[in-house]
Amino acid sequence: MPQVAIDAVAPDFLLKDHRGEDFTLSDLRGRRNALLVFNRGFT
């Protein structure tokens, strides 16, 4: 897996939120921090 540079800009993406509405990373632009969590499925 390639390393990510500190302070590198993350690519924008589109996901559905918990209400089923569109959410993009750029919606958070201008805020200080964003925490993204990607859960693996439990099977």
PQR file with spaces between the fields and no chain letter, atoms N, CA, C, O and H, PARSE charges and radii, in Angstrom:
ATOM       1  N    MET     1       0.850   -1.175    0.000 -0.4000 1.5000
ATOM       2  CA   MET     1       0.000    0.000    0.000 -0.0000 2.0000
ATOM       3  C    MET     1       0.896    1.238    0.000  0.5500 1.7000
ATOM       4  O    MET     1       1.820    1.328    0.808 -0.5500 1.4000
ATOM       5  N    PRO     2       0.635    2.193   -0.894 -0.5600 1.5000
ATOM       6  CA   PRO     2       1.462    3.402   -0.935  0.2800 2.0000
ATOM       7  C    PRO     2       1.215    4.290    0.284  0.5500 1.7000
ATOM       8  O    PRO     2       0.120    4.308    0.847 -0.5500 1.4000
ATOM       9  N    GLN     3       2.241    5.013    0.673 -0.4000 1.5000
ATOM      10  CA   GLN     3       2.108    5.938    1.793 -0.0000 2.0000
ATOM      11  C    GLN     3       1.434    7.222    1.334  0.5500 1.7000
ATOM      12  O    GLN     3       1.551    7.626    0.177 -0.5500 1.4000
ATOM      13  H    GLN     3       3.130    4.999    0.217  0.4000 1.0000
ATOM      14  N    VAL     4       0.727    7.854    2.260 -0.4000 1.5000
ATOM      15  CA   VAL     4       0.071    9.132    1.998 -0.0000 2.0000
ATOM      16  C    VAL     4       0.873   10.212    2.706  0.5500 1.7000
ATOM      17  O    VAL     4       1.223   10.071    3.878 -0.5500 1.4000
ATOM      18  H    VAL     4       0.632    7.526    3.200  0.4000 1.0000
ATOM      19  N    ALA     5       1.159   11.283    1.995 -0.4000 1.5000
ATOM      20  CA   ALA     5       1.926   12.375    2.576 -0.0000 2.0000
ATOM      21  C    ALA     5       1.084   13.138    3.596  0.5500 1.7000
ATOM      22  O    ALA     5      -0.126   13.288    3.430 -0.5500 1.4000
ATOM      23  H    ALA     5       0.874   11.398    1.043  0.4000 1.0000
ATOM      24  N    ILE     6       1.734   13.614    4.641 -0.4000 1.5000
ATOM      25  CA   ILE     6       1.060   14.443    5.644 -0.0000 2.0000
ATOM      26  C    ILE     6       0.578   15.719    4.973  0.5500 1.7000
ATOM      27  O    ILE     6       1.293   16.313    4.166 -0.5500 1.4000
ATOM      28  H    ILE     6       2.718   13.492    4.776  0.4000 1.0000
ATOM      29  N    ASP     7      -0.638   16.140    5.311 -0.4000 1.5000
ATOM      30  CA   ASP     7      -1.292   17.325    4.747 -0.0000 2.0000
ATOM      31  C    ASP     7      -1.659   17.183    3.275  0.5500 1.7000
ATOM      32  O    ASP     7      -1.941   18.182    2.613 -0.5500 1.4000
ATOM      33  H    ASP     7      -1.218   15.658    5.967  0.4000 1.0000
ATOM      34  N    ALA     8      -1.659   15.958    2.750 -0.4000 1.5000
ATOM      35  CA   ALA     8      -2.091   15.749    1.376 -0.0000 2.0000
ATOM      36  C    ALA     8      -3.607   15.929    1.297  0.5500 1.7000
ATOM      37  O    ALA     8      -4.326   15.573    2.231 -0.5500 1.4000
ATOM      38  H    ALA     8      -1.429   15.146    3.287  0.4000 1.0000
ATOM      39  N    VAL     9      -4.082   16.471    0.206 -0.4000 1.5000
ATOM      40  CA   VAL     9      -5.509   16.672    0.010 -0.0000 2.0000
ATOM      41  C    VAL     9      -6.128   15.340   -0.419  0.5500 1.7000
ATOM      42  O    VAL     9      -5.652   14.691   -1.350 -0.5500 1.4000
ATOM      43  H    VAL     9      -3.497   16.761   -0.552  0.4000 1.0000
ATOM      44  N    ALA    10      -7.185   14.951    0.268 -0.4000 1.5000
ATOM      45  CA   ALA    10      -7.874   13.698   -0.062 -0.0000 2.0000
ATOM      46  C    ALA    10      -8.735   13.902   -1.301  0.5500 1.7000
ATOM      47  O    ALA    10      -9.278   14.988   -1.504 -0.5500 1.4000
ATOM      48  H    ALA    10      -7.572   15.478    1.025  0.4000 1.0000
ATOM      49  N    PRO    11      -8.864   12.883   -2.122 -0.5600 1.5000
ATOM      50  CA   PRO    11      -9.732   13.019   -3.302  0.2800 2.0000
ATOM      51  C    PRO    11     -11.198   13.094   -2.875  0.5500 1.7000
ATOM      52  O    PRO    11     -11.601   12.486   -1.884 -0.5500 1.4000
ATOM      53  N    ASP    12     -11.978   13.843   -3.632 -0.4000 1.5000
ATOM      54  CA   ASP    12     -13.394   13.963   -3.318 -0.0000 2.0000
ATOM      55  C    ASP    12     -14.105   12.660   -3.664  0.5500 1.7000
ATOM      56  O    ASP    12     -13.669   11.939   -4.562 -0.5500 1.4000
ATOM      57  H    ASP    12     -11.650   14.337   -4.437  0.4000 1.0000
ATOM      58  N    PHE    13     -15.180   12.353   -2.971 -0.4000 1.5000
ATOM      59  CA   PHE    13     -15.966   11.155   -3.250 -0.0000 2.0000
ATOM      60  C    PHE    13     -17.414   11.407   -2.868  0.5500 1.7000
ATOM      61  O    PHE    13     -17.721   12.364   -2.156 -0.5500 1.4000
ATOM      62  H    PHE    13     -15.535   12.939   -2.242  0.4000 1.0000
ATOM      63  N    LEU    14     -18.298   10.548   -3.343 -0.4000 1.5000
ATOM      64  CA   LEU    14     -19.728   10.648   -3.070 -0.0000 2.0000
ATOM      65  C    LEU    14     -20.192    9.357   -2.411  0.5500 1.7000
ATOM      66  O    LEU    14     -19.954    8.265   -2.927 -0.5500 1.4000
ATOM      67  H    LEU    14     -18.048    9.771   -3.922  0.4000 1.0000
ATOM      68  N    LEU    15     -20.862    9.491   -1.260 -0.4000 1.5000
ATOM      69  CA   LEU    15     -21.429    8.359   -0.528 -0.0000 2.0000
ATOM      70  C    LEU    15     -22.831    8.727   -0.077  0.5500 1.7000
ATOM      71  O    LEU    15     -23.220    9.893   -0.135 -0.5500 1.4000
ATOM      72  H    LEU    15     -21.055   10.378   -0.840  0.4000 1.0000
ATOM      73  N    LYS    16     -23.581    7.750    0.365 -0.4000 1.5000
ATOM      74  CA   LYS    16     -24.877    7.988    0.993 -0.0000 2.0000
ATOM      75  C    LYS    16     -24.659    8.056    2.496  0.5500 1.7000
ATOM      76  O    LYS    16     -23.901    7.257    3.046 -0.5500 1.4000
ATOM      77  H    LYS    16     -23.266    6.802    0.411  0.4000 1.0000
ATOM      78  N    ASP    17     -25.324    9.017    3.181 -0.4000 1.5000
ATOM      79  CA   ASP    17     -25.219    9.093    4.632 -0.0000 2.0000
ATOM      80  C    ASP    17     -26.242    8.154    5.280  0.5500 1.7000
ATOM      81  O    ASP    17     -26.905    7.386    4.583 -0.5500 1.4000
ATOM      82  H    ASP    17     -25.940    9.666    2.734  0.4000 1.0000
ATOM      83  N    HIS    18     -26.371    8.212    6.591 -0.4000 1.5000
ATOM      84  CA   HIS    18     -27.269    7.317    7.307 -0.0000 2.0000
ATOM      85  C    HIS    18     -28.746    7.565    7.002  0.5500 1.7000
ATOM      86  O    HIS    18     -29.598    6.744    7.341 -0.5500 1.4000
ATOM      87  H    HIS    18     -25.832    8.836    7.157  0.4000 1.0000
ATOM      88  N    ARG    19     -29.047    8.696    6.363 -0.4000 1.5000
ATOM      89  CA   ARG    19     -30.431    8.995    5.955 -0.0000 2.0000
ATOM      90  C    ARG    19     -30.664    8.683    4.480  0.5500 1.7000
ATOM      91  O    ARG    19     -31.764    8.876    3.961 -0.5500 1.4000
ATOM      92  H    ARG    19     -28.355    9.363    6.088  0.4000 1.0000
ATOM      93  N    GLY    20     -29.615    8.198    3.808 -0.4000 1.5000
ATOM      94  CA   GLY    20     -29.730    7.892    2.385 -0.0000 2.0000
ATOM      95  C    GLY    20     -29.500    9.081    1.480  0.5500 1.7000
ATOM      96  O    GLY    20     -29.736    8.996    0.275 -0.5500 1.4000
ATOM      97  H    GLY    20     -28.722    8.041    4.229  0.4000 1.0000
ATOM      98  N    GLU    21     -29.041   10.192    2.042 -0.4000 1.5000
ATOM      99  CA   GLU    21     -28.793   11.401    1.257 -0.0000 2.0000
ATOM     100  C    GLU    21     -27.332   11.437    0.809  0.5500 1.7000
ATOM     101  O    GLU    21     -26.453   10.889    1.475 -0.5500 1.4000
ATOM     102  H    GLU    21     -28.850   10.261    3.021  0.4000 1.0000
ATOM     103  N    ASP    22     -27.086   12.090   -0.332 -0.4000 1.5000
ATOM     104  CA   ASP    22     -25.723   12.200   -0.854 -0.0000 2.0000
ATOM     105  C    ASP    22     -24.845   13.014    0.083  0.5500 1.7000
ATOM     106  O    ASP    22     -25.281   14.004    0.671 -0.5500 1.4000
ATOM     107  H    ASP    22     -27.799   12.535   -0.873  0.4000 1.0000
ATOM     108  N    PHE    23     -23.614   12.580    0.205 -0.4000 1.5000
ATOM     109  CA   PHE    23     -22.609   13.260    1.022 -0.0000 2.0000
ATOM     110  C    PHE    23     -21.297   13.224    0.258  0.5500 1.7000
ATOM     111  O    PHE    23     -20.896   12.172   -0.239 -0.5500 1.4000
ATOM     112  H    PHE    23     -23.260   11.776   -0.273  0.4000 1.0000
ATOM     113  N    THR    24     -20.630   14.355    0.162 -0.4000 1.5000
ATOM     114  CA   THR    24     -19.304   14.399   -0.467 -0.0000 2.0000
ATOM     115  C    THR    24     -18.283   14.925    0.529  0.5500 1.7000
ATOM     116  O    THR    24     -18.612   15.692    1.434 -0.5500 1.4000
ATOM     117  H    THR    24     -20.956   15.210    0.567  0.4000 1.0000
ATOM     118  N    LEU    25     -17.064   14.510    0.351 -0.4000 1.5000
ATOM     119  CA   LEU    25     -16.003   14.998    1.220 -0.0000 2.0000
ATOM     120  C    LEU    25     -15.861   16.511    1.089  0.5500 1.7000
ATOM     121  O    LEU    25     -15.537   17.193    2.061 -0.5500 1.4000
ATOM     122  H    LEU    25     -16.796   13.888   -0.385  0.4000 1.0000
ATOM     123  N    SER    26     -16.100   17.030   -0.095 -0.4000 1.5000
ATOM     124  CA   SER    26     -15.984   18.483   -0.295 -0.0000 2.0000
ATOM     125  C    SER    26     -17.030   19.259    0.512  0.5500 1.7000
ATOM     126  O    SER    26     -16.877   20.464    0.707 -0.5500 1.4000
ATOM     127  H    SER    26     -16.363   16.477   -0.885  0.4000 1.0000
ATOM     128  N    ASP    27     -18.098   18.586    0.988 -0.4000 1.5000
ATOM     129  CA   ASP    27     -19.063   19.244    1.886 -0.0000 2.0000
ATOM     130  C    ASP    27     -18.385   19.729    3.162  0.5500 1.7000
ATOM     131  O    ASP    27     -18.859   20.667    3.803 -0.5500 1.4000
ATOM     132  H    ASP    27     -18.222   17.607    0.830  0.4000 1.0000
ATOM     133  N    LEU    28     -17.288   19.099    3.528 -0.4000 1.5000
ATOM     134  CA   LEU    28     -16.577   19.449    4.763 -0.0000 2.0000
ATOM     135  C    LEU    28     -15.418   20.418    4.534  0.5500 1.7000
ATOM     136  O    LEU    28     -14.744   20.810    5.486 -0.5500 1.4000
ATOM     137  H    LEU    28     -16.903   18.337    3.008  0.4000 1.0000
ATOM     138  N    ARG    29     -15.185   20.800    3.307 -0.4000 1.5000
ATOM     139  CA   ARG    29     -14.065   21.701    2.997 -0.0000 2.0000
ATOM     140  C    ARG    29     -14.190   22.986    3.791  0.5500 1.7000
ATOM     141  O    ARG    29     -15.269   23.574    3.869 -0.5500 1.4000
ATOM     142  H    ARG    29     -15.733   20.482    2.533  0.4000 1.0000
ATOM     143  N    GLY    30     -13.093   23.417    4.378 -0.4000 1.5000
ATOM     144  CA   GLY    30     -13.080   24.633    5.176 -0.0000 2.0000
ATOM     145  C    GLY    30     -13.197   24.367    6.671  0.5500 1.7000
ATOM     146  O    GLY    30     -12.959   25.259    7.485 -0.5500 1.4000
ATOM     147  H    GLY    30     -12.216   22.939    4.314  0.4000 1.0000
ATOM     148  N    ARG    31     -13.562   23.150    7.029 -0.4000 1.5000
ATOM     149  CA   ARG    31     -13.582   22.786    8.447 -0.0000 2.0000
ATOM     150  C    ARG    31     -12.205   22.276    8.814  0.5500 1.7000
ATOM     151  O    ARG    31     -11.430   21.881    7.943 -0.5500 1.4000
ATOM     152  H    ARG    31     -13.756   22.425    6.367  0.4000 1.0000
ATOM     153  N    ARG    32     -11.903   22.283   10.080 -0.4000 1.5000
ATOM     154  CA   ARG    32     -10.557   21.936   10.508 -0.0000 2.0000
ATOM     155  C    ARG    32     -10.221   20.457   10.313  0.5500 1.7000
ATOM     156  O    ARG    32      -9.161   20.136    9.777 -0.5500 1.4000
ATOM     157  H    ARG    32     -12.532   22.604   10.788  0.4000 1.0000
ATOM     158  N    ASN    33     -11.103   19.554   10.738 -0.4000 1.5000
ATOM     159  CA   ASN    33     -10.803   18.120   10.681 -0.0000 2.0000
ATOM     160  C    ASN    33     -12.008   17.335   10.191  0.5500 1.7000
ATOM     161  O    ASN    33     -13.155   17.755   10.339 -0.5500 1.4000
ATOM     162  H    ASN    33     -11.964   19.814   11.174  0.4000 1.0000
ATOM     163  N    ALA    34     -11.716   16.199    9.610 -0.4000 1.5000
ATOM     164  CA   ALA    34     -12.761   15.244    9.240 -0.0000 2.0000
ATOM     165  C    ALA    34     -12.250   13.859    9.600  0.5500 1.7000
ATOM     166  O    ALA    34     -11.104   13.519    9.306 -0.5500 1.4000
ATOM     167  H    ALA    34     -10.784   15.858    9.490  0.4000 1.0000
ATOM     168  N    LEU    35     -13.088   13.068   10.230 -0.4000 1.5000
ATOM     169  CA   LEU    35     -12.733   11.703   10.595 -0.0000 2.0000
ATOM     170  C    LEU    35     -13.607   10.765    9.783  0.5500 1.7000
ATOM     171  O    LEU    35     -14.834   10.819    9.868 -0.5500 1.4000
ATOM     172  H    LEU    35     -14.019   13.343   10.469  0.4000 1.0000
ATOM     173  N    LEU    36     -12.980    9.912    9.001 -0.4000 1.5000
ATOM     174  CA   LEU    36     -13.706    8.940    8.191 -0.0000 2.0000
ATOM     175  C    LEU    36     -13.454    7.555    8.754  0.5500 1.7000
ATOM     176  O    LEU    36     -12.319    7.199    9.069 -0.5500 1.4000
ATOM     177  H    LEU    36     -11.983    9.869    8.932  0.4000 1.0000
ATOM     178  N    VAL    37     -14.508    6.784    8.879 -0.4000 1.5000
ATOM     179  CA   VAL    37     -14.398    5.415    9.389 -0.0000 2.0000
ATOM     180  C    VAL    37     -15.037    4.496    8.364  0.5500 1.7000
ATOM     181  O    VAL    37     -16.196    4.682    7.991 -0.5500 1.4000
ATOM     182  H    VAL    37     -15.430    7.074    8.624  0.4000 1.0000
ATOM     183  N    PHE    38     -14.292    3.515    7.915 -0.4000 1.5000
ATOM     184  CA   PHE    38     -14.803    2.526    6.989 -0.0000 2.0000
ATOM     185  C    PHE    38     -14.799    1.189    7.704  0.5500 1.7000
ATOM     186  O    PHE    38     -13.745    0.594    7.928 -0.5500 1.4000
ATOM     187  H    PHE    38     -13.351    3.364    8.218  0.4000 1.0000
ATOM     188  N    ASN    39     -15.985    0.723    8.059 -0.4000 1.5000
ATOM     189  CA   ASN    39     -16.109   -0.540    8.780 -0.0000 2.0000
ATOM     190  C    ASN    39     -16.080   -1.717    7.822  0.5500 1.7000
ATOM     191  O    ASN    39     -16.643   -1.661    6.728 -0.5500 1.4000
ATOM     192  H    ASN    39     -16.842    1.206    7.877  0.4000 1.0000
ATOM     193  N    ARG    40     -15.428   -2.766    8.239 -0.4000 1.5000
ATOM     194  CA   ARG    40     -15.494   -4.008    7.498 -0.0000 2.0000
ATOM     195  C    ARG    40     -16.751   -4.723    7.959  0.5500 1.7000
ATOM     196  O    ARG    40     -17.124   -4.622    9.128 -0.5500 1.4000
ATOM     197  H    ARG    40     -14.970   -2.812    9.127  0.4000 1.0000
ATOM     198  N    GLY    41     -17.387   -5.420    7.092 -0.4000 1.5000
ATOM     199  CA   GLY    41     -18.598   -6.153    7.458 -0.0000 2.0000
ATOM     200  C    GLY    41     -18.297   -7.309    8.390  0.5500 1.7000
ATOM     201  O    GLY    41     -17.260   -7.961    8.267 -0.5500 1.4000
ATOM     202  H    GLY    41     -17.084   -5.502    6.143  0.4000 1.0000
ATOM     203  N    PHE    42     -19.187   -7.561    9.306 -0.4000 1.5000
ATOM     204  CA   PHE    42     -19.056   -8.697   10.195 -0.0000 2.0000
ATOM     205  C    PHE    42     -19.887   -9.831    9.624  0.5500 1.7000
ATOM     206  O    PHE    42     -21.109   -9.728    9.515 -0.5500 1.4000
ATOM     207  H    PHE    42     -20.029   -7.032    9.406  0.4000 1.0000
ATOM     208  N    THR    43     -19.217  -10.906    9.262 -0.4000 1.5000
ATOM     209  CA   THR    43     -19.949  -12.048    8.695 -0.0000 2.0000
ATOM     210  C    THR    43     -19.645  -13.306    9.444  0.5500 1.7000
ATOM     211  O    THR    43     -20.170  -14.368    9.107 -0.5500 1.4000
ATOM     212  H    THR    43     -18.225  -10.989    9.351  0.4000 1.0000
